[in-house]
Amino acid sequence: MMQNLGWTWAQTVVLLAAIIALGGAVLTATVTYALNQRTARRERQARSFAEALAAIEEYAEMPYRIRRRTRSEEGRYELSEKISDVQARMAFHQAWLSIESVDLGNAYKELVAMAKKQAGGQMKEAWKEPILTRDAQMILKQAYSRDKIDDARESCVVLMRMNLGRVTRRSVRINRGGVEP
């Protein structure tokens, strides 16, 4: 006896359901992968931005380190090495951020320039100050000004946030003097 080997509607429905389920699984996996990659990229980018800002902060703290230096030649050598290291890191981050975004690279370049101008001048003066010899002298009577550094950093941070997608260009106005919210 011959059997009917024809295709039934029930078989078609089962096949279509399997194809739709497989397609849905592939789509879900693709979307999940893309979102995970985007999140990982943002985290790497945010970490890079934080490291760039940390280099500026370290440079801005140098006048305090110089003021509190020891008498030893090794101490002076270590300080000058730290200054060189942080300048090299700032240069690295400046190049990296310029690759990331021209606007962001320019903002960081301005931040580096302000840090070198303001903190660099303060370092120069700190080297001229007498070496502190008592613990009580370690508490400096007056803080070094950071207003120019802070203003340039704020402009840079706004652009970093824009690059991370946390602020839109519409909500920020960029002009020659910096960034305005």
Helices and strands as residue ranges (DSSP letters): H 9-67, H 73-100, H 102-128, G 135-138, H 147-163, G 169-171, E 173-175, E 178-180
